[in-house]
Amino acid sequence: MAATSATTLSIGSNTSASIKVGLLSQSKASGVKFTSKNYPWSFSALKVTNSVSCESESSFLSSESCAALKRSYITKARKHNLRSYSYVQPQASYKVAILGAAGGIGQPLALLIKMSPLVSELNLYDMVNVKGVAADLSHCNTLSKVSDFTGTSQLADSLKGVNVVVIPAGVPRKPGMTRDDLFNINANIVKTLVEAVADNCPDAFIHIISNPVNSTVPIAAEVLKQKGVYDPKKLFGVTTLDVVRANTFVAQKKNLKLIDVDVPVVGGHAGITILPLLTKTKPSVSFTDEEVQELTVRIQNAGTEVVEAKAGAGSATLSMAYAAARFVESSLRALDGDSDVYECCYVQSDLNDLPFFASRVKLGKNGVEALISSDLQGLTEYEQKALEALKPELQASIEKGLAFLQKQPVSA
């Protein structure tokens, strides 16, 4: 595993102090503003120094991260009896691999992860066209070193020593292709990639984006079990996009500041299995029955909204990349020792009778530290009925994934 400290503040000329800070938001979007007369910092157009204040200007830093940054920065400066600060130079420590980095999600995702001050190495893998993506990204003056890996023969090398693996690999549905055709192709891709992860970086956090997530996560779990390296705390289905959409739509509907809005989304990651718990929205806000139904349906069908807007020429790649990057950053913060990291994700669960279920979880150095059950308490009649309605469909998706793997033996 990587070193436990991910970022170093170089304050003045000879003194340094450590601080943990992430670039992407945990559950809210905010910003940090550094005021200084001198010493512009070239990373992410931030400037640093004589004072630190947090404002809701950027969608990349959460208010919690801003507060932590300010406290740590000031505390460390006082400890070293410093009256002025010159510049901030993060020292990244974590290695991330993106499998499927040349695709519609993979490319913007790689760019966003390249921006993280916690990432020291970024490995990009795909079957074709990844060399150009890596060359392009390598020109960005951020801390991480970018390496490219092409084809099956280089898959193992792309995973050596990796702390976080992100898997957006897969194919979109094409004319004449049935849903079963699409499922079989993507399921086999996930199976093959997770086999390689098991062989080369079994302790890494694994983030599954490849659809259908409701089925591909159980497939990944079974592969890891058969390889003898399954740790349910480190396997995640990335459902962050559902939360991002819920937060956005609720803020728009209720004219709220987006930074303040946090809507937990539970269940799965497709259709009616996506259940936004609108009554659990923070800050507390009231909805009419019509608003609840309208918002729930929109969040569940938001992917179709994008496909239709793109007139069949694509799907939700940019918003998915943003959401995945946010989840990666949360994972990196947790790995680095941040004790206050919460995200909704699809994991092995005992919150109900489903073996896999999306809910809010607390993340730590070893992955999932706790499943947050309180969101499922005190549901409205509408939410409770929706929860019961999604269970058969989610269970069927889980069983479909396991049935696929029974026909496709795991390689030794």
VEXTIFI-761428 format. One record per residue: residue in one letter; x, y, z of N, C-alpha, C in turn. Coordinates in steps of 0.001 Angstrom, whole numbers, padded with zeros to 6 digits, always signed. Layout:
N
AXYZXYZXYZ ...
end
This chain:
412
M+000838-001192+000000+000000+000000+000000+000877+001248+000000 A+000278+002346-000378+001042+003579-000466+001282+004169+000909 A+002148+005150+000923+002418+005857+002170+001135+006468+002708 T+001108+006689+004015-000140+007143+004625-000382+008631+004487 S+000623+009390+004153+000424+010827+003999+000446+011203+002543 A-000581+011929+002098-000699+012187+000676-000305+013581+000260 T-000260+014510+001152-000051+015888+000747+000867+016589+001736 T+001804+017373+001248+002677+018133+002121+002580+019603+001800 L+002419+020407+002821+002444+021848+002630+003862+022336+002863 S+004437+022969+001879+005733+023604+002067+005475+025064+002399 I+005735+025426+003641+005405+026759+004117+006703+027529+004328 G+006832+028646+003623+008075+029382+003695+009156+028635+002951 S+010383+028818+003353+011478+028244+002581+011967+026915+003098 N+011919+026678+004411+012573+025497+004947+011673+024615+005793 T+010418+025001+005974+009554+024274+006890+008416+023611+006145 S+008076+022394+006537+006959+021714+005883+006020+021144+006921 A+004777+021022+006540+003770+020442+007420+002811+019645+006578 S+002316+018530+007115+001447+017667+006312-000005+018058+006487 I-000773+017813+005415-002199+018123+005426-002887+017212+004443 K-004070+016740+004801-004841+015923+003876-005912+016786+003243 V-005981+016757+001912-006999+017547+001216-007334+016889-000096 G-008614+016847-000428-009033+016262-001691-009526+017330-002637 L-009474+017025-003935-009893+018002-004930-011374+017917-005216 L-011928+016701-005251-013340+016539-005581-014167+016404-004324 S-015431+016758-004423-016264+016834-003229-016645+015480-002692 Q-016875+015433-001372-017346+014218-000717-018828+014035-000959 S-019609+014992-000542-021036+014880-000799-021645+016223-001131 K-020836+017270-001050-021313+018590-001379-020275+019284-002247 A-020694+020299-002956-019771+021019-003808-019475+022377-003207 S-018221+022698-003097-017837+023974-002546-016540+024410-003162 G-015879+025374-002555-014620+025817-003111-013745+026393-002035 V-012475+026531-002357-011555+027150-001425-010893+028313-002123 K-010808+029416-001426-010224+030610-002011-009037+031038-001169 F-007887+031114-001809-006695+031567-001127-006410+032991-001580 T-006174+033880-000639-005871+035246-001012-004396+035512-000784 S-003754+036123-001754-002328+036367-001662-001933+037471-002612 K-000944+038225-002235-000439+039262-003113+000597+038704-004073 N+001206+037596-003673+002264+037015-004478+002080+035505-004588 Y+003024+034850-005237+003107+033407-005295+001851+032727-005833 P+001470+032967-007069+000350+032209-007639+000744+030745-007748 W-000183+029887-007421+000047+028442-007487-000537+027925-008787 S+000216+027190-009558-000203+026831-010906-001220+025704-010958 F-001410+024993-009858-002316+023842-009892-003769+024267-009736 S-004593+023933-010718-006032+024191-010655-006358+025667-010453 A-005476+026523-010883-005716+027966-010845-005953+028496-009436 L-005426+027781-008432-005568+028261-007063-004394+029153-006709 K-004629+030092-005823-003555+030924-005306-003494+030748-003799 V-002277+030863-003287-002111+030576-001892-001412+031753-001244 T-001930+032204-000180-001310+032327+001025-001552+033126+002243 N-001424+034290+002391-001464+034868+003725-002760+034607+004482 S-003827+034311+003799-005059+033958+004494-005771+032877+003734 V-006610+032152+004447-007357+031060+003841-008826+031243+004147 S-009673+031215+003131-011115+031294+003360-011822+030359+002417 C-012979+029881+002807-013717+028928+001991-014991+029574+001467 E-015238+029396+000194-016439+029930-000413-017013+028891-001357 S-018306+028990-001627-018968+028033-002516-018819+028478-003962 E-017564+028463-004457-017313+028921-005815-017068+027770-006777 S-016522+026681-006294-016110+025584-007162-016884+024333-006820 S-017055+023471-007794-017773+022222-007562-016842+021096-007168 F-015578+021412-006885-014614+020350-006654-014258+020117-005188 L-014324+021113-004340-013976+020919-002937-015213+021050-002064 S-015428+020065-001198-016586+020116-000313-016345+021104+000818 S-017418+021519+001444-017282+022430+002578-016504+021761+003701 E-016693+020431+003866-015952+019703+004885-014458+019735+004585 S-014103+019557+003290-012701+019590+002907-012115+020969+003104 C-012897+021993+002774-012430+023372+002978-012124+023617+004445 A-013049+023201+005309-012855+023427+006738-011629+022684+007246 A-011476+021432+006786-010323+020640+007209-009019+021273+006720 L-009040+021754+005488-007870+022404+004912-007485+023639+005721 K-008491+024457+006016-008222+025693+006743-007679+025398+008140 R-008320+024456+008838-007876+024133+010200-006449+023615+010208 S-006176+022672+009304-004852+022067+009288-003789+023060+008875 Y-004108+023875+007887-003153+024852+007378-002758+025842+008472 I-003759+026366+009141-003506+027366+010175-002812+026736+011381 T-003264+025524+011764-002671+024845+012910-001198+024566+012678 K-000886+024050+011487+000509+023734+011187+001365+024995+011138 A+000801+026044+010598+001555+027291+010525+001857+027814+011929 R+000856+027773+012809+001062+028242+014179+002073+027376+014909 K+002007+026066+014654+002931+025145+015312+004368+025507+015006 H+004589+025910+013762+005945+026264+013355+006215+027757+013514 N+005285+028447+014195+005463+029867+014497+005698+030694+013237 L+004888+030406+012208+005038+031116+010944+004018+032243+010855 R+004439+033383+010382+003541+034518+010236+003120+034717+008784 S+003890+034171+007860+003522+034285+006447+003807+032965+005762 Y+003060+032689+004701+003168+031420+004000+003440+031713+002538 S+004364+030985+001965+004752+031291+000596+003963+030533-000444 Y+003972+029205-000376+003306+028448-001411+002951+027070-000887 V+002077+026407-001587+001661+025058-001231+002087+024112-002334 Q+002781+023061-001974+003225+022089-002972+002857+020688-002518 P+001739+020159-002984+001322+018824-002554+002310+017758-003001 Q+002448+016728-002185+003250+015561-002534+002312+014359-002552 A+001929+013914-003720+000938+012849-003860+001552+011487-003545 S+000694+010529-003187+001188+009231-002741+000467+008019-003316 Y-000612+008182-004063-001433+007041-004430-001434+006779-005931 K-001564+005496-006249-001501+005035-007634-002878+004536-008058 V-003383+005083-009157-004723+004758-009660-004616+004200-011063 A-005394+003160-011349-005475+002593-012701-006894+002726-013215 I-007028+003163-014454-008329+003226-015113-008327+002191-016233 L-009208+001217-016142-009305+000156-017148-010471+000484-018072 G-010117+000915-019290-011104+001429-020225-010931+002928-020366 A-009673+003368-020347-009365+004795-020245-009527+005563-021544 A-009682+004863-022676-009816+005561-023953-011267+005779-024355 G-012195+005335-023514-013609+005410-023851-014246+006744-023497 G-015550+006818-023726-016293+008051-023504-016308+008489-022055 I-016313+007546-021128-016207+007867-019705-014748+007939-019300 G-013961+007019-019793-012573+006900-019371-011741+008146-019586 Q-011916+008821-020724-011084+009987-021008-011351+011158-020058 P-012599+011619-019927-012818+012716-018965-012533+012296-017524 L-012762+011027-017206-012454+010535-015867-010955+010629-015607 A-010161+010235-016608-008709+010321-016462-008261+011757-016239 L-008863+012689-016943-008520+014100-016770-008814+014569-015351 L-009984+014224-014836-010358+014658-013496-009471+014026-012427 I-009161+012752-012584-008281+012099-011609-006866+012661-011705 K-006448+013029-012907-005131+013656-013081-005028+014944-012275 M-006133+015586-012017-006160+016847-011267-006034+016648-009758 S-006165+015425-009285-006155+015202-007842-004749+015335-007266 P-004585+016108-006201-003275+016212-005564-002898+014981-004760 L-003801+014011-004668-003502+012773-003941-002907+011698-004829 V-002928+011887-006135-002500+010841-007078-001076+011097-007554 S-000211+010104-007360+001175+010211-007815+001372+009547-009171 E+000639+008479-009426+000751+007762-010696-000640+007422-011208 L-000837+007627-012504-002114+007333-013141-001856+006416-014327 N-002292+005163-014207-002107+004181-015262-003370+004076-016101 L-003218+004251-017405-004348+004195-018327-004245+002943-019180 Y-005292+002119-019114-005310+000860-019879-006524+000813-020787 D-006314+000318-021998-007416+000026-022900-006891-000886-023997 M-007799-001388-024812-007403-002283-025904-006817-001513-027081 V-007289-000289-027285-006803+000543-028394-006851+002009-027987 N-006094+002827-028702-006200+004299-028652-005827+004934-027322 V-005215+004199-026419-004921+004784-025115-003618+005574-025120 K-002712+005262-026031-001424+005950-026052-001597+007450-026279 G-002487+007811-027181-002726+009222-027442-003367+009932-026269 V-004283+009241-025593-004920+009825-024413-003874+010122-023342 A-002976+009161-023129-001933+009340-022118-000985+010474-022494 A-000619+010547-023768+000276+011619-024209-000366+012981-023988 D-001640+013071-024314-002377+014321-024149-002411+014729-022677 L-002800+013804-021815-002905+014104-020386-001554+014411-019757 S-000504+013786-020268+000821+013973-019674+001310+015408-019802 H+000699+016188-020683+001087+017588-020847+000459+018500-019796 C-000494+017978-019037-001123+018774-017981-000156+018905-016804 N+000054+020114-016326+001060+020334-015278+000492+020073-013884 T+000049+018834-013688-000369+018376-012367+000593+017294-011921 L+000448+016860-010678+001494+016077-010037+001666+014661-010553 S+000595+014014-010989+000674+012585-011274+001379+012277-012592 K+002123+011194-012571+002781+010670-013761+001797+009776-014499 V+001649+009973-015799+000700+009198-016598+001457+008152-017421 S+000954+006905-017375+001531+005819-018170+000426+005131-018938 D+000737+004650-020146-000276+003977-020965+000064+002509-021132 F-000992+001704-021238-000865+000254-021399-001928-000193-022397 T-001488-000914-023416-002404-001297-024500-002463-002811-024647 G-003679-003340-024674-003876-004752-024992-003670-005695-023827 T-004149-006907-024018-004132-007923-022961-002744-008184-022402 S-001735-008124-023255-000380-008434-022809+000164-007427-021802 Q-000411-006217-021755+000080-005189-020840-000868-004934-019661 L-001942-005720-019585-002919-005517-018523-002305-005708-017140 A-001546-006775-016958-000947-007045-015647-000032-005913-015213 D+000782-005406-016138+001708-004323-015802+000968-003055-015376 S-000202-002828-015943-000963-001628-015606-001484-001661-014181 L-001470-002839-013549-002075-003003-012231-001060-003184-011108 K+000198-003255-011423+001213-003492-010398+001267-002323-009410 G+001100-002642-008132+001237-001644-007087+000124-000618-007014 V-001012-000891-007659-002109+000083-007712-002934+000059-006426 N-003341+001234-005964-004171+001354-004765-005663+001382-005073 V-006024+002000-006206-007431+002107-006599-007551+001755-008078 V-008438+000813-008380-008721+000426-009761-010128+000893-010115 V-010252+001585-011236-011554+002060-011696-011853+001386-013029 I-013036+000789-013147-013372+000009-014341-014599+000580-015040 P-014391+001501-016005-015493+001972-016842-015579+001214-018164 A-014750+000199-018344-014663-000513-019621-015987-001171-019989 G-016277-001211-021272-017494-001843-021770-017859-001264-023112 V-018928-001769-023679-019372-001279-024978-020790-000727-024853 P-021123+000290-025630-022505+000788-025648-023374-000127-026485 R-024667-000053-026265-025587-000861-027060-025646-000332-028486 K-025513-001216-029465-025488-000844-030875-026753-001337-031583 P-027069-000783-032746-028257-001233-033488-028215-002741-033731 G-029329-003402-033473-029411-004838-033674-028935-005668-032497 M-028388-005013-031495-027865-005720-030320-028950-005796-029249 T-029227-006991-028765-030202-007145-027690-029564-006783-026357 R-030409-006600-025341-029880-006304-024007-029053-007469-023482 D-029451-008684-023834-028674-009847-023422-027312-009865-024102 D-027272-009459-025376-025986-009377-026079-025066-008398-025355 L-025618-007246-025015-024840-006220-024337-024372-006716-022973 F-025271-007355-022251-024915-007881-020935-023763-008880-021038 N-023852-009802-021958-022825-010841-022080-021458-010257-022416 I-021448-009255-023280-020165-008628-023650-019558-007908-022455 N-020336-007047-021817-019802-006268-020700-019490-007134-019490 A-020308-008145-019257-020047-009051-018137-018727-009774-018337 N-018447-010183-019545-017192-010886-019824-015993-009943-019692 I-016175-008688-020101-015103-007701-019952-014774-007502-018471 V-015795-007313-017650-015583-007116-016218-014925-008346-015605 K-015397-009513-015968-014815-010757-015445-013321-010824-015732 T-012950-010554-016980-011544-010636-017388-010684-009617-016642 L-011193-008395-016511-010420-007350-015853-010277-007619-014355 V-011333-008086-013718-011263-008353-012278-010355-009547-012000 E-010307-010515-012901-009334-011600-012757-007918-011046-012693 A-007628-010091-013556-006296-009476-013575-006031-008684-012302 V-007056-007995-011809-006918-007261-010551-006597-008234-009422 A-007310-009340-009367-007095-010347-008326-005674-010883-008356 D-005118-011020-009540-003771-011581-009683-002662-010573-009411 N-002948-009287-009611-001868-008298-009590-001959-007232-008502 C-003154-006913-008035-003286-005933-006940-004508-006292-006102 P-004480-007457-005459-005671-007946-004747-006117-007081-003587 D-005246-006206-003079-005617-005358-001945-006189-004011-002367 A-006276-003767-003663-006740-002465-004148-008240-002289-003943 F-008661-001031-003802-010075-000698-003895-010483-000887-005357 I-011625-001525-005586-012107-001769-006949-013416-001022-007148 H-013434-000121-008125-014616+000681-008429-015208+000219-009757 I-016390-000364-009709-017050-000864-010905-018031+000177-011437 I-017792+000610-012675-018691+001535-013365-019434+000822-014490 S-018817-000198-015061-019371-000901-016219-020776-001395-015933 N-021697-001060-016815-023091-001472-016658-023345-002868-017220 P-024341-003571-016688-025244-003160-015603-024599-003385-014230 V-024372-002316-013498-023695-002383-012202-024394-003354-011255 N-025725-003410-011325-026458-004324-010446-026014-005772-010628 S-025503-006099-011812-025039-007460-012101-023523-007578-012117 T-022823-006537-012576-021369-006663-012721-020643-006683-011378 V-021196-006024-010362-020570-006084-009043-020659-007494-008458 P-021808-008173-008496-021833-009571-008053-020892-010470-008858 I-020753-010193-010165-019797-010955-010973-018391-010750-010442 A-018022-009496-010195-016689-009201-009675-016466-009872-008331 A-017477-009856-007473-017349-010476-006153-017082-011967-006273 E-017815-012611-007179-017643-014060-007343-016272-014397-007919 V-015786-013590-008847-014437-013792-009397-013401-013710-008278 L-013517-012681-007453-012560-012503-006359-012655-013644-005348 K-013862-014133-005100-014030-015275-004201-013309-016493-004755 Q-013506-016757-006033-012885-017930-006644-011364-017804-006715 K-010893-016572-006727-009455-016334-006701-008897-016337-005272 G-009794-016393-004286-009371-016430-002891-008918-015106-002322 V-009357-013981-002935-008891-012665-002465-010055-011690-002238 Y-011248-012199-002080-012407-011314-001957-012437-010609-000611 D-012487-009299-000648-012709-008475+000540-013903-007586+000226 P-015069-007905+000788-016279-007142+000450-016180-005666+000798 K-015262-005301+001670-015111-003902+002050-014432-003072+000966 K-013821-003748-000015-013031-003033-001020-013609-003124-002425 L-014812-003657-002551-015471-003748-003860-016689-002835-003867 F-016708-001906-004836-017746-000883-004882-018387-000790-006265 G-019703-000725-006290-020399-000302-007490-020607+001195-007386 V-020143+001931-008398-020173+003395-008319-021559+003902-008722 T-022335+004288-007731-023683+004826-007959-023736+006324-007663 T-022582+006941-007573-022494+008353-007203-023260+009253-008158 L-023371+008841-009420-024087+009668-010385-025542+009875-009974 D-026150+008866-009366-027531+009009-008916-027642+010081-007833 V-026638+010149-006958-026627+011169-005902-026385+012547-006503 V-025433+012621-007426-025128+013896-008086-026376+014449-008773 R-027084+013589-009476-028307+014017-010153-029376+014433-009158 A-029555+013628-008116-030567+013951-007114-030286+015307-006476 N-029029+015543-006109-028669+016822-005506-028964+017981-006457 T-028602+017799-007714-028784+018853-008710-030263+019145-008943 F-031040+018097-009150-032452+018285-009471-033224+018883-008295 V-032908+018440-007075-033589+018980-005900-033224+020451-005705 A-031957+020782-005867-031533+022174-005718-032241+023064-006731 Q-032369+022586-007954-033068+023353-008986-034550+023495-008654 K-035157+022403-008227-036596+022397-007952-036958+023313-006788 K-036101+023324-005768-036415+024053-004542-035621+025350-004409 N-034899+025695-005461-034139+026951-005463-033187+027021-004273 L-032446+025950-004076-031487+025864-002979-030069+026027-003504 K-029166+026429-002631-027757+026456-002992-027278+025018-003103 L-026671+024682-004227-026291+023294-004471-025337+022769-003417 I-024475+023626-002899-023523+023185-001884-024217+022624-000653 D-025426+023087-000385-026129+022691+000836-026896+021379+000695 V-027087+020895-000533-028015+019791-000767-027309+018438-000752 D-027896+017503-000017-027392+016134+000022-028578+015183+000109 V-028763+014393-000942-029871+013444-001005-029315+012022-001028 P-029584+011184-000033-029141+009799-000111-029949+009032-001148 V-029260+008176-001911-029923+007347-002922-029558+005900-002650 V-030560+005052-002508-030343+003655-002124-030886+002719-003205 G-030615+001424-003023-031150+000404-003925-030111-000127-004879 G-030247+000249-006161-029320-000200-007188-028968+000941-008110 H-028671+000594-009361-028192+001626-010297-028842+001480-011667 A-030143+001202-011665-030869+001107-012939-032362+001199-012675 G-033035+002074-013441-034493+002127-013408-035068+002271-012021 I-036068+001454-011718-036765+001579-010438-035909+001121-009256 T-034761+000478-009519-033896+000110-008386-033194+001332-007798 I-033230+002455-008517-032676+003710-008003-033748+004391-007156 L-033486+004534-005863-034490+005121-004972-033904+006304-004204 P-034171+007523-004664-033750+008700-003899-034657+008882-002687 L-034052+009013-001532-034838+009210-000309-034982+010716-000082 L-035939+011293-000769-036083+012744-000781-036442+013306+000589 T-037134+012531+001398-037489+013021+002733-036280+013072+003657 K-035177+012458+003241-033940+012500+004025-033001+013590+003523 T-033484+014419+002627-032666+015485+002052-032154+016426+003137 K-030908+016802+003006-030324+017836+003863-029937+019008+002976 P-030330+020228+003345-031125+020596+004523-032563+020117+004383 S-033254+020022+005492-034627+019549+005484-035490+020450+004613 V-036243+019823+003727-037100+020571+002814-038355+019741+002578 S-039479+020404+002390-040742+019688+002189-041036+019525+000706 F-041654+018409+000374-042067+018119-000993-043541+017724-001005 T-044237+018126-002021-045587+017614-002218-045485+016197-002770 D-046570+015464-002709-046568+014106-003260-046224+014131-004745 E-046726+015132-005434-046454+015249-006874-044973+015524-007130 E-044362+016353-006303-042931+016649-006460-042078+015421-006195 V-042450+014649-005185-041700+013426-004881-041740+012475-006059 Q-042919+012270-006615-043047+011353-007744-042297+011879-008966 E-042436+013164-009238-041783+013758-010398-040258+013667-010289 L-039723+014029-009135-038278+014000-008944-037739+012573-008954 T-038453+011658-008327-038011+010263-008295-037911+009697-009701 V-038944+009914-010491-038949+009400-011870-037845+010050-012690 R-037637+011344-012501-036590+012020-013278-035207+011479-012920 I-034949+011275-011641-033648+010740-011216-033448+009331-011759 Q-034504+008524-011729-034406+007154-012232-034172+007100-013737 N-034706+008055-014462-034637+008039-015925-033698+009099-016495 A-032823+009627-015658-031959+010718-016103-031008+010293-017215 G-030613+009031-017214-029740+008552-018289-030417+008640-019642 T-031691+008290-019683-032460+008390-020927-032585+009840-021364 E-032705+010730-020403-032792+012157-020692-031555+012623-021481 V-030387+012131-021077-029149+012505-021767-029074+011858-023146 V-029426+010581-023231-029392+009881-024525-030285+010583-025535 E-031469+010976-025106-032389+011662-026012-031856+013033-026412 A-031245+013729-025462-030681+015040-025768-029531+014938-026763 K-028806+013826-026708-027698+013602-027647-028172+012928-028933 A-029471+012778-029053-030092+012226-030267-029483+010887-030665 G-029241+010047-029663-028731+008714-029939-027246+008648-030219 A-026560+009803-030162-025132+009830-030495-024234+009577-029289 G-024817+009329-028146-024012+009078-026959-024871+008975-025725 S-024218+008738-024599-024931+008597-023333-024290+009513-022297 A-024601+009287-021041-024124+010172-019968-022682+009844-019620 T-021755+010370-020395-020339+010098-020163-019682+011151-019270 L-019990+012415-019490-019329+013480-018734-019787+013513-017280 S-021096+013435-017060-021594+013437-015683-021159+012165-014950 M-021096+011037-015678-020621+009805-015053-019153+009929-014666 A-018352+010536-015532-016940+010733-015225-016769+011629-014004 Y-017554+012691-013947-017487+013593-012798-017834+012839-011513 A-018930+012082-011548-019374+011359-010356-018350+010319-009935 A-017784+009601-010911-016779+008585-010598-015527+009213-010011 A-015120+010374-010542-013951+011058-010014-014175+011493-008574 R-015393+011935-008286-015726+012286-006907-015579+011068-005997 F-016056+009914-006445-015962+008720-005604-014510+008279-005441 V-013720+008377-006504-012295+008050-006412-011624+008951-005383 E-011921+010253-005447-011299+011186-004507-011700+010866-003076 S-012946+010489-002867-013387+010095-001525-012622+008869-001048 S-012429+007902-001943-011676+006700-001585-010236+007035-001218 L-009631+007927-001984-008254+008315-001708-008138+009043-000375 R-009103+009900-000087-009109+010582+001201-009229+009582+002341 A-010077+008572+002158-010244+007549+003188-008954+006750+003361 L-008346+006365+002255-007071+005644+002319-006018+006455+003052 D-006080+007752+002889-005084+008637+003480-005371+008976+004937 G-006450+008411+005480-006696+008577+006905-007777+009555+007288 D-008470+010146+006314-009586+011030+006640-010684+010191+007292 S-011101+010575+008474-012069+009773+009235-013506+010222+009045 D-013743+011118+008092-015087+011666+007917-015488+011627+006450 V-015453+010433+005860-015762+010270+004442-016975+009360+004296 Y-018042+009883+003692-019271+009132+003486-019688+009254+002029 E-020093+008151+001435-020627+008141+000078-021693+007066-000040 C-022619+007258-000970-023550+006190-001330-022888+005327-002406 C-022968+004019-002252-022404+003111-003243-023060+001735-003099 Y-022844+000907-004118-023473-000414-004206-022467-001459-003737 V-022744-002076-002590-021780-002974-001957-022484-004206-001392 Q-021676-005183-000987-022247-006295-000243-022855-005733+001034 S-024079-006168+001335-024820-005494+002393-025672-006475+003187 D-025904-006122+004444-026837-006878+005282-027950-005982+005815 L-028189-004867+005130-029242-003957+005564-030630-004516+005309 N-030745-005460+004397-032010-006150+004137-031678-007529+003591 D-032632-008183+002955-032396-009553+002502-031706-009636+001145 L-031305-008508+000573-030559-008498-000680-029064-008582-000387 P-028325-009447-001114-026890-009580-000829-026064-008361-001228 F-026552-007583-002193-025898-006343-002597-026950-005234-002605 F-026536-004067-002128-027502-002987-001978-026739-001672-001899 A-027270-000648-002541-026657+000677-002482-027201+001438-001280 S-026300+002015-000513-026676+002829+000636-025511+003745+000959 R-025738+004630+001892-024627+005455+002360-023696+004590+003206 V-022398+004744+003003-021416+004005+003781-020361+004976+004301 K-019713+004580+005371-018541+005300+005853-017310+004606+005313 L-016419+005370+004686-015200+004825+004106-014019+005068+005026 G-013104+004082+005057-011888+004200+005843-010714+003601+005101 K-009605+003461+005777-008383+002960+005152-008555+001554+004574 N-009447+000772+005169-009653-000605+004727-010920-000774+003904 G-011493+000343+003455-012696+000269+002641-013927+000655+003432 V-014992-000135+003295-016246+000159+003992-016068-000101+005480 E-016221+000949+006270-016137+000799+007722-017508+000570+008344 A-018545+001120+007725-019896+000966+008285-020931+001232+007209 L-022023+000474+007271-023200+000742+006450-024130+001623+007267 I-024573+002711+006693-025410+003656+007443-026877+003260+007280 S-027411+002647+008325-028779+002117+008267-029838+003171+008560 S-029441+004287+009166-030432+005276+009613-031233+005867+008455 D-030633+005917+007246-031366+006459+006105-032609+005635+005788 L-032591+004357+006132-033702+003461+005802-034753+003411+006910 Q-034563+004196+007944-035519+004224+009048-036474+005411+008888 G-037722+005191+009237-038710+006262+009177-039069+006679+007764 L-039110+005726+006834-039463+006045+005455-040943+006376+005333 T-041271+007176+004349-042671+007456+004070-043306+006228+003414 E-044619+006242+003329-045317+005121+002680-044871+004986+001230 Y-044699+006103+000538-044245+006070-000862-042863+005438-000966 E-041944+005850-000097-040576+005318-000143-040545+003841+000225 Q-041342+003460+001216-041351+002059+001632-041890+001164+000521 K-042953+001619-000146-043497+000832-001255-042494+000747-002404 A-041804+001855-002677-040802+001856-003742-039648+000927-003403 L-039268+000893-002124-038196-000003-001684-038595-001460-001879 E-039810-001794-001521-040268-003174-001689-040391-003520-003174 A-040787-002554-003987-040958-002807-005418-039624-003042-006127 L-038560-002405-005661-037277-002557-006343-036581-003873-006011 K-036921-004454-004886-036188-005641-004423-036231-006810-005403 P-037394-007189-005958-037395-008322-006899-036540-008058-008136 E-036592-006834-008655-035802-006525-009845-034310-006536-009539 L-033929-005997-008401-032521-005992-008023-032025-007406-007761 Q-032850-008207-007103-032478-009602-006852-032288-010361-008165 A-033151-010115-009132-033036-010776-010432-031736-010378-011136 S-031341-009108-011016-030097-008645-011629-028886-009295-010976 I-028929-009434-009663-027841-010088-008935-027721-011549-009376 E-028854-012223-009450-028851-013636-009852-028397-013805-011295 K-028723-012836-012146-028285-012897-013537-026761-012836-013625 G-026161-011988-012803-024705-011906-012786-024070-013195-012316 L-024603-013768-011255-024049-015017-010731-024253-016166-011715 A-025399-016194-012399-025659-017241-013388-024677-017141-014554 F-024344-015924-014954-023370-015743-016032-022039-016374-015659 L-021607-016148-014440-020294-016640-014032-020253-018155-013903 Q-021390-018749-013615-021429-020211-013546-021154-020837-014907 K-021462-020095-015980-021219-020586-017342-019828-020206-017852 Q-019181-019279-017133-017880-018768-017554-016871-018997-016445 P-016184-020132-016422-015259-020426-015324-014142-019389-015221 V-013751-019122-013980-012667-018168-013729-011343-018816-014066 S-010478-018083-014762-009172-018637-015139-008282-018775-013928 A-007403-019738-013961-006504-019984-012827-005521-018838-012666 
end
